[in-house]
Amino acid sequence: MGRSQVRLLAIPVVLALLGAGCGKNRDAAPAASAAPTSSTSTSNSVGATTPRTDAKPAAPMFGDAPWPCGKATTPNTDSGTEPGVTKDAIRIAGGDDAGYVGSPGLNHEMSDAMKAMVSRCNDLGGINGRVITFNYFDAKIFEVAAAMQGVCDGNNFYLVGQGWAFDAQQEEIRLKCKMPSVPTYSVSAAFAHGKDVFMGVPNPSDEMSAGYYAQLATLMPEAVKHVATLAGAFSATQESRDKVLAAAPQFGWSFVDAKLEYNPAGEADWTPFVKQIKDSGATMMYWSGTCLPGLQLFAQTAKANGLDIPIVTDANHYSAQCAGANTDGALNNVYVRLTSIPFEEAATNKATQDFVDLIKQKGGDVALLGTQSASSFLLWATASSECGADLTRACVLANLAKITKWTGHGLHAEDNPGQNHPSSCNIVLKIEGTGYKRVTPDKAGTFECKSSWVVPITGTPALAAAKLDANRISQQFSAG
């Protein structure tokens, strides 16, 4: 899997949260951007959205909003009975799949971002004077249950900024120990709609931010009429593909019979897949997986065998490693979707530049999933700081449920974490040489947004397994 990230959203983003009021209602309308082509409208308080301002900030800023961190203005009153919380300290947990032997370092950029955000927050005084300890757990792809048990046994207040590819395997344990989570991303429907789960970049399984497919239909109206799909034969990629098969036809897409699956551990020869796609008459291919080595090897085989069609894929293919590996040009026809400002355009967006500067200062690696980790950390820290002198899980959950307009201080397009709705905005990029080129919208630092681009998803195997209740909460692993 290289060092590219497991899916957002994710768009990537990416991604599952409880609603305001009772804390579970997720039926409110999807988030719609107040500025259809602008990334400059951001949330700087619970449930509120204000434009950026050039006025001198009164407090240290991240992006276009103050850090939700600082010293206590009055003494904390925590009794010590809340898991992971004392008057002067908080323990949170997180992690990734970096120890996976098939791809050493997988998604480590998420934990790099978490460590940097925690460090900076502590520099500013922590959460109302409580110093944060970040406890790291490596799920190594296949050891999710062990990682989750470690989180439960480790006296942690919250699980924050983690991302584990097989996240459904944690749910029975997480629910049993009543561990709330504000993760970087979700994969399974069970976790995307999990109880007490909120996400900076929501990725629900019953809705999809499908602007990418509308934009590609405008860019390549003939190509989208004959689309093949190629996905790994495991849940993480199958669920992504199934959502595309459900959503894209609403924007004029049609799929050929070549709905193929590859061995997620890798293929010795990609030629049979190339031949089947050629024989199907496909004029475009949707790929679900990771860039390195899988997509690169497929693209190289396709090039060698005369298959030259656009390959469309998800935001995890936006990484320096992916484009950097394209020295032979085999990936030049790969299109990627984003709901965040590209790093190449950091100068146009303060939050992006602040993120890049902080990660580099703290010695980490910059990657798109890291921005989602940062957004989720800020979401959790904002909800926690609002609790003031008495910090409890219930208080944080109630505050998270009220946050219905969120941009991660300007890191990404506006979405609705409190009610688990994705963004209605999108950017299309294309790999060109060893970098990325903006395709649409043309202007740097902007998104294209339409409320109609958030579409319902029904009938997928993942949704059936998740057993959503009337509040869009999964009952797949509930005690009942």
MARLUMDREN-735654 format. One line per 4 residues: their letters; for each residue x, y, z of C-alpha. Coordinates in Angstrom, 2 decimals, m for minus. Layout:
// MARLUMDREN-735654
a> X:Y:Z | ...
// end
This chain:
// MARLUMDREN-735654
mgrs> 0.00:0.00:0.00 | 3.02:2.34:m0.03 | 2.71:5.44:2.09 | m0.42:6.68:0.43
qvrl> m3.47:6.85:2.61 | m6.48:4.57:2.97 | m9.58:6.43:1.62 | m11.22:9.83:2.93
laip> m14.02:10.67:2.42 | m13.05:11.10:1.82 | m13.50:11.99:0.95 | m12.08:11.82:2.19
vvla> m12.77:12.24:2.41 | m14.26:11.05:4.22 | m16.32:9.94:7.45 | m19.74:9.84:11.00
llga> m21.32:11.86:13.78 | m24.23:12.43:16.21 | m26.81:15.17:15.82 | m27.89:18.11:17.92
gcgk> m30.73:17.90:20.38 | m30.81:14.31:21.58 | m27.25:13.78:20.35 | m28.18:11.03:17.88
nrda> m30.43:12.53:15.19 | m28.60:12.52:11.84 | m31.53:13.32:9.57 | m31.04:17.08:9.12
apaa> m30.20:18.54:5.72 | m26.67:18.16:4.32 | m24.15:20.95:4.66 | m24.20:23.44:1.81
saap> m21.45:25.98:1.32 | m22.38:29.61:1.81 | m19.88:30.55:m0.90 | m20.15:28.19:m3.89
tsst> m16.62:28.74:m5.19 | m14.79:29.96:m2.13 | m12.76:28.28:0.59 | m12.72:31.36:2.80
stsn> m15.83:30.79:4.91 | m14.88:28.98:8.09 | m16.20:27.99:11.49 | m14.51:29.52:14.51
svga> m17.01:28.60:17.21 | m19.48:25.84:17.93 | m22.25:26.00:15.34 | m21.19:29.38:13.91
ttpr> m19.64:30.39:10.60 | m17.92:33.72:10.00 | m15.82:35.09:7.15 | m12.08:35.43:7.44
tdak> m10.81:38.76:8.65 | m7.52:40.58:8.38 | m7.94:42.11:11.84 | m5.16:41.40:14.30
paap> m6.09:38.21:16.21 | m6.59:38.45:19.95 | m5.38:34.87:20.48 | m2.99:32.49:18.70
mfgd> m4.61:31.46:15.43 | m4.67:28.29:13.40 | m6.06:29.11:10.00 | m8.85:31.63:10.40
apwp> m9.89:30.77:13.95 | m8.19:30.80:17.37 | m6.65:27.66:18.76 | m9.14:26.05:21.19
cgka> m6.28:25.63:23.66 | m5.06:27.70:26.57 | m4.51:28.01:30.28 | m7.38:27.73:32.72
ttpn> m9.00:31.04:33.61 | m10.52:29.52:36.75 | m9.49:26.37:38.66 | m10.71:23.12:37.15
tdsg> m13.16:21.11:39.26 | m12.66:17.62:37.77 | m13.21:14.97:40.44 | m10.89:12.39:38.87
tepg> m13.72:9.92:38.27 | m13.95:10.59:34.52 | m11.74:8.19:32.53 | m8.52:9.84:31.43
vtkd> m9.17:13.25:33.02 | m7.75:15.03:36.05 | m7.66:18.71:36.95 | m4.39:19.15:35.12
airi> m4.17:16.33:32.53 | m6.05:14.51:29.75 | m5.18:11.18:28.13 | m6.32:10.62:24.56
aggd> m5.49:7.76:22.19 | m4.97:7.52:18.45 | m3.13:5.51:15.87 | m2.67:4.22:12.34
dagy> m1.57:1.11:10.41 | 2.11:2.03:10.14 | 3.33:m1.37:11.33 | 1.74:m3.28:8.45
vgsp> 4.58:m5.40:7.02 | 3.19:m5.10:3.50 | 3.58:m1.32:3.59 | 5.82:m0.06:6.41
glnh> 4.75:3.37:7.61 | 1.23:3.13:6.20 | m0.72:6.33:7.02 | 1.84:7.43:9.62
emsd> 1.18:11.02:8.52 | m2.04:10.98:10.54 | m0.16:10.34:13.77 | 2.52:12.84:12.74
amka> m0.25:15.43:12.53 | m1.79:14.38:15.83 | 1.53:14.61:17.66 | 2.17:18.05:16.19
mvsr> m1.31:19.35:17.07 | m1.11:17.99:20.63 | 2.34:19.48:21.11 | 1.25:22.92:19.94
cndl> m1.94:22.76:22.01 | 0.10:21.92:25.10 | 2.47:24.80:24.32 | m0.56:27.09:24.52
ggin> m1.73:25.63:27.85 | m3.64:22.49:26.87 | m7.42:22.21:27.27 | m8.23:24.79:29.93
grvi> m4.85:24.15:31.51 | m5.00:20.35:31.22 | m1.90:18.96:29.52 | m2.72:16.36:26.84
tfny> m0.97:12.99:26.66 | m1.31:11.25:23.28 | m1.15:7.45:23.47 | m0.35:5.79:20.15
fdak> m1.71:2.42:18.98 | m0.58:0.66:15.79 | m3.25:m1.63:14.32 | m0.91:m2.97:11.61
ifev> m3.97:m3.40:9.33 | m5.00:m6.77:10.81 | m4.60:m6.10:14.56 | m7.42:m3.61:15.03
aaam> m9.10:m5.52:17.86 | m5.87:m5.63:19.87 | m5.29:m1.92:19.32 | m8.83:m1.08:20.39
qgvc> m8.56:m3.23:23.49 | m5.39:m1.35:24.38 | m7.24:1.93:24.04 | m10.02:0.69:26.32
dgnn> m7.61:m0.67:28.91 | m5.40:2.42:28.90 | m7.60:4.85:30.85 | m8.11:7.13:27.82
fylv> m10.67:9.91:27.69 | m11.28:9.82:23.93 | m10.01:8.18:20.77 | m8.94:11.07:18.51
gqgw> m7.46:11.34:15.02 | m7.00:7.62:14.41 | m7.57:5.76:11.16 | m7.62:1.97:10.89
afda> m8.47:0.36:7.55 | m10.51:m2.48:9.07 | m12.36:m0.25:11.51 | m15.44:m2.49:11.71
qqee> m13.32:m4.97:13.65 | m12.98:m2.50:16.53 | m16.65:m1.71:17.00 | m17.76:m4.46:19.35
irlk> m14.88:m3.67:21.71 | m15.25:0.13:21.40 | m18.95:0.03:22.17 | m18.45:m2.32:25.10
ckmp> m16.00:0.03:26.80 | m18.05:3.11:25.77 | m15.10:4.85:24.07 | m16.13:7.93:22.08
svpt> m14.18:8.64:18.90 | m13.32:11.63:16.71 | m11.37:9.81:13.99 | m9.50:10.97:10.91
ysvs> m11.57:8.81:8.60 | m14.01:5.91:8.49 | m14.18:2.96:6.12 | m16.99:0.65:7.26
aafa> m20.60:1.73:7.47 | m20.71:0.31:11.01 | m18.08:2.80:12.19 | m19.10:5.68:9.90
hgkd> m22.47:5.54:11.67 | m21.16:4.38:15.02 | m22.57:5.53:18.34 | m20.55:8.40:19.86
vfmg> m18.50:8.89:16.68 | m17.90:12.37:15.21 | m15.54:13.25:12.39 | m13.98:16.46:11.05
vpnp> m14.58:15.21:7.49 | m17.72:13.02:7.61 | m17.98:10.01:5.30 | m21.43:8.49:5.91
sdem> m22.42:5.37:4.02 | m25.98:6.51:3.30 | m24.89:9.73:1.57 | m22.10:10.68:m0.79
sagy> m20.48:13.92:m1.86 | m20.74:13.13:m5.57 | m19.71:16.41:m7.19 | m16.64:14.67:m8.59
yaql> m18.82:12.53:m10.84 | m20.84:15.53:m12.01 | m17.64:17.44:m12.79 | m16.11:14.52:m14.71
atlm> m19.33:14.09:m16.69 | m18.99:17.72:m17.77 | m15.29:17.35:m18.57 | m15.57:13.99:m20.39
peav> m19.25:13.41:m21.28 | m18.59:10.48:m23.63 | m16.01:8.71:m21.46 | m18.38:8.39:m18.47
khva> m20.85:6.36:m20.54 | m18.64:3.25:m20.52 | m16.87:2.92:m17.17 | m15.10:m0.16:m15.84
tlag> m14.30:m0.60:m12.14 | m11.31:m2.24:m10.49 | m11.31:m2.65:m6.70 | m9.46:m4.70:m4.14
afsa> m11.25:m7.83:m2.97 | m11.77:m6.57:0.60 | m14.29:m4.39:2.37 | m12.40:m1.07:2.44
tqes> m12.25:m0.81:m1.35 | m15.46:m2.69:m2.10 | m17.54:m0.26:m0.03 | m16.00:2.72:m1.87
rdkv> m16.77:1.11:m5.24 | m20.32:0.23:m4.26 | m21.04:3.85:m3.33 | m19.73:5.01:m6.71
laaa> m21.90:2.45:m8.52 | m24.90:3.81:m6.60 | m24.17:7.54:m6.95 | m22.49:8.14:m10.31
pqfg> m25.41:7.06:m12.57 | m27.35:10.06:m11.23 | m24.85:12.21:m13.17 | m24.94:10.34:m16.46
wsfv> m22.45:7.57:m15.77 | m22.94:4.04:m17.10 | m20.87:1.01:m16.15 | m19.73:m1.81:m18.42
dakl> m19.61:m5.45:m17.36 | m15.97:m5.19:m16.29 | m16.53:m4.82:m12.53 | m13.27:m6.45:m11.54
eynp> m11.53:m7.20:m8.23 | m7.83:m7.70:m7.61 | m5.94:m9.41:m4.80 | m5.31:m6.71:m2.15
agea> m1.95:m8.33:m1.41 | m0.94:m7.60:m5.00 | m1.03:m9.23:m8.43 | 1.91:m10.96:m10.10
dwtp> 0.57:m9.89:m13.50 | m1.97:m7.12:m14.21 | m2.25:m8.05:m17.90 | m5.48:m10.10:m17.54
fvkq> m7.22:m7.08:m15.97 | m6.02:m4.81:m18.77 | m7.28:m7.29:m21.38 | m10.72:m7.61:m19.78
ikds> m11.10:m3.84:m19.60 | m10.03:m3.43:m23.24 | m12.43:m6.16:m24.35 | m15.31:m4.51:m22.45
gatm> m15.03:m1.37:m24.54 | m14.53:0.80:m21.46 | m13.63:4.42:m22.09 | m12.89:5.21:m18.43
myws> m11.95:3.23:m15.31 | m12.72:3.81:m11.65 | m9.97:2.49:m9.35 | m10.48:1.77:m5.65
gtcl> m7.30:1.05:m3.72 | m3.98:2.75:m3.16 | m1.56:4.37:m5.54 | 1.62:2.47:m4.72
pglq> 2.30:m0.09:m5.82 | m1.11:m1.25:m7.10 | m2.37:1.56:m9.33 | 1.09:2.33:m10.65
lfaq> 1.68:m1.29:m11.65 | m1.73:m1.48:m13.32 | m1.15:1.80:m15.18 | 2.28:0.68:m16.36
taka> 0.79:m2.58:m17.65 | m2.05:m0.70:m19.35 | 0.42:1.64:m21.06 | 2.52:m1.28:m22.28
ngld> m0.59:m2.96:m23.72 | m2.10:0.04:m25.45 | m4.90:0.83:m22.98 | m5.04:4.61:m22.63
ipiv> m8.21:5.71:m20.84 | m8.81:8.11:m17.95 | m8.48:6.53:m14.51 | m10.56:8.21:m11.81
tdan> m9.96:7.60:m8.15 | m10.20:9.00:m4.64 | m8.40:11.54:m2.50 | m5.93:9.07:m1.01
hysa> m4.11:9.25:m4.36 | m3.18:12.84:m3.63 | 0.25:12.35:m2.10 | 3.81:13.36:m2.88
qcag> 4.82:9.70:m3.06 | 2.16:8.86:m5.64 | 2.93:11.67:m8.07 | 6.64:11.45:m7.35
antd> 6.68:7.84:m8.54 | 5.28:8.82:m11.95 | 8.66:9.22:m13.64 | 7.56:7.17:m16.66
galn> 4.27:9.04:m17.17 | 2.09:5.94:m16.73 | m0.09:7.81:m14.21 | m0.56:10.92:m16.35
nvyv> m4.22:10.13:m17.01 | m5.20:9.72:m13.33 | m7.83:12.10:m11.91 | m8.24:12.71:m8.16
rlts> m10.95:14.41:m6.10 | m10.36:16.71:m3.13 | m12.40:18.68:m0.62 | m9.27:20.38:0.76
ipfe> m7.03:23.06:m0.72 | m4.02:21.37:m2.39 | m0.67:21.88:m0.68 | 0.65:23.42:m3.90
eaat> m1.79:26.27:m3.24 | m0.97:26.77:0.43 | m0.11:30.42:m0.20 | m3.80:31.04:m1.02
nkat> m5.14:29.55:2.21 | m3.83:30.37:5.69 | m4.98:27.12:7.31 | m3.16:25.01:4.74
qdfv> 0.01:27.03:5.17 | m0.26:26.89:8.96 | m0.64:23.11:8.78 | 2.37:22.65:6.51
dlik> 4.52:24.92:8.68 | 3.53:23.17:11.92 | 4.12:19.64:10.62 | 7.52:20.57:9.22
qkgg> 8.45:22.37:12.44 | 7.59:19.25:14.45 | 9.52:16.94:12.09 | 6.55:15.11:10.60
dval> 5.51:14.28:7.05 | 2.89:16.38:5.28 | m0.02:14.50:3.69 | m3.71:14.98:2.98
lgtq> m4.85:12.57:5.69 | m2.84:14.66:8.11 | m5.10:17.65:7.41 | m8.09:15.48:8.28
sass> m6.39:14.41:11.52 | m5.76:18.06:12.32 | m9.39:18.90:11.60 | m10.64:16.13:13.87
fllw> m8.26:17.16:16.64 | m9.50:20.77:16.41 | m13.10:19.52:16.42 | m12.49:17.49:19.58
atas> m10.49:20.28:21.24 | m13.17:22.86:20.44 | m15.91:20.71:21.97 | m13.71:19.88:24.97
secg> m12.68:23.46:25.70 | m16.36:24.49:25.79 | m16.83:22.21:28.82 | m14.72:24.52:30.94
adlt> m13.81:23.50:34.48 | m15.59:20.12:34.51 | m14.60:17.94:31.55 | m16.72:14.85:30.86
racv> m17.30:12.58:27.88 | m21.01:13.45:27.92 | m20.29:17.19:27.82 | m17.93:16.82:24.85
lanl> m20.45:14.63:22.99 | m23.20:17.19:23.53 | m20.93:19.95:22.19 | m19.85:17.89:19.18
akit> m23.49:17.33:18.27 | m24.00:21.11:18.03 | m21.24:21.68:15.49 | m23.11:21.65:12.18
kwtg> m20.79:23.95:10.20 | m17.14:22.99:10.18 | m14.09:23.62:8.00 | m11.27:22.63:10.35
hglh> m10.39:26.33:10.69 | m10.26:26.55:6.88 | m8.44:23.28:6.13 | m11.30:21.93:3.99
aedn> m14.68:22.77:2.51 | m17.57:23.21:4.91 | m19.30:20.05:6.13 | m21.63:19.03:8.97
pgqn> m20.00:16.74:11.55 | m22.73:17.15:14.17 | m25.31:15.52:11.90 | m22.97:13.35:9.82
hpss> m23.34:15.03:6.42 | m20.49:15.44:3.92 | m19.47:18.58:2.08 | m21.20:19.66:m1.12
cniv> m17.92:20.99:m2.54 | m15.19:19.50:m4.70 | m11.95:20.06:m6.60 | m10.63:17.86:m9.45
lkie> m6.88:17.37:m9.85 | m4.91:15.41:m12.45 | m1.49:13.81:m12.09 | 0.89:15.41:m14.55
gtgy> 4.49:14.28:m14.47 | 5.58:14.12:m10.85 | 3.04:16.65:m9.63 | m0.64:17.57:m9.66
krvt> m2.51:19.98:m11.92 | m5.81:21.63:m10.96 | m8.50:20.75:m13.52 | m11.65:22.35:m12.11
pdka> m12.55:24.86:m10.83 | m9.81:26.87:m12.51 | m9.02:29.40:m9.78 | m6.49:28.39:m7.13
gtfe> m7.80:28.27:m3.58 | m11.44:27.65:m4.56 | m14.01:24.85:m4.58 | m17.04:24.19:m6.73
ckss> m20.11:23.59:m4.58 | m23.71:22.54:m5.22 | m26.13:21.23:m2.62 | m27.53:18.76:m5.16
wvvp> m24.15:17.01:m5.24 | m24.82:15.37:m1.86 | m26.84:12.32:m2.89 | m28.47:9.47:m0.94
itgt> m26.99:5.98:m1.12 | m29.24:2.96:m0.70 | m29.07:m0.78:m1.18 | m25.36:m1.39:m0.72
pala> m24.22:m4.51:1.16 | m22.39:m2.36:3.73 | m25.54:m0.41:4.58 | m27.57:m3.58:4.95
aakl> m24.97:m5.00:7.33 | m24.79:m1.78:9.37 | m28.48:m1.91:10.33 | m29.02:1.84:10.70
danr> m31.78:2.89:13.06 | m34.12:5.86:12.59 | m31.35:8.19:13.80 | m28.81:6.78:11.28
isqq> m26.86:5.02:14.04 | m25.50:1.55:13.28 | m26.93:m1.31:15.30 | m24.64:m3.93:13.76
fsag> m22.64:m4.39:16.96 | m25.10:m3.11:19.52 | m25.89:m5.20:22.55 | m29.46:m5.43:21.38
// end
